[in-house]
Amino acid sequence: MSISGFSHSLSSPSFGSRARAGVSTLAHRIVKSWQDRRAERALASLSYDTLKDIGFPSTTDPRNTPTP
């Protein structure tokens, strides 16, 4: 193998490493989505009074509605 061939093989990632990176990225996205949904379910299970006590914004509060 020549020097130029060796440096070329180091600069371009192999298919295997690209596939592992893609699978890793997909796995991280799946875990993040699962954690977000778990947090949303936990908040949805709390009573209105508990949400109010921890400072969660009310959906009926006019300050939380977008202005047209």
C-alpha positions in Angstrom: 0.0 0.0 0.0 1.4 3.4 -0.9 1.5 6.4 1.4 -1.3 8.1 -0.6 -3.5 5.0 -0.4 -3.0 4.8 3.4 -3.8 8.4 4.0 -6.9 8.1 1.8 -8.2 5.2 3.8 -7.8 7.1 7.1 -9.6 10.2 5.8 -12.7 8.5 4.6 -14.7 6.5 7.1 -15.7 3.0 6.2 -19.2 1.9 5.6 -19.2 0.0 8.9 -18.3 3.0 11.0 -20.9 5.2 9.2 -23.5 2.5 9.8 -22.6 2.4 13.5 -22.7 6.1 13.8 -26.2 6.1 12.1 -27.4 3.4 14.5 -26.0 5.2 17.5 -27.7 8.5 16.4 -31.0 6.7 15.9 -30.7 5.0 19.3 -30.0 8.4 21.0 -33.1 9.9 19.3 -35.3 7.0 20.4 -34.1 7.2 24.0 -34.6 11.0 24.0 -38.1 10.6 22.6 -38.9 8.0 25.2 -37.6 10.2 28.0 -39.6 13.2 26.8 -42.8 11.1 26.5 -42.2 9.7 30.0 -41.9 13.3 31.4 -45.0 14.4 29.6 -47.0 11.4 31.0 -45.7 12.2 34.5 -46.8 15.8 34.2 -50.2 14.8 32.8 -50.8 12.5 35.8 -50.4 15.4 38.3 -53.5 17.2 39.6 -54.2 20.8 38.7 -53.3 21.9 42.3 -50.0 20.2 42.2 -49.1 21.7 38.9 -50.1 25.1 40.2 -47.9 24.6 43.3 -44.8 23.8 41.3 -45.3 26.8 39.0 -46.5 25.0 35.9 -48.3 27.5 33.6 -52.1 27.2 33.4 -53.6 26.6 30.0 -56.4 29.1 30.8 -54.0 31.9 31.8 -54.3 34.6 29.2 -50.5 35.3 29.4 -49.9 31.9 27.9 -52.0 32.3 24.8 -50.3 33.6 21.6 -51.3 37.0 20.4 -52.5 37.1 16.8 
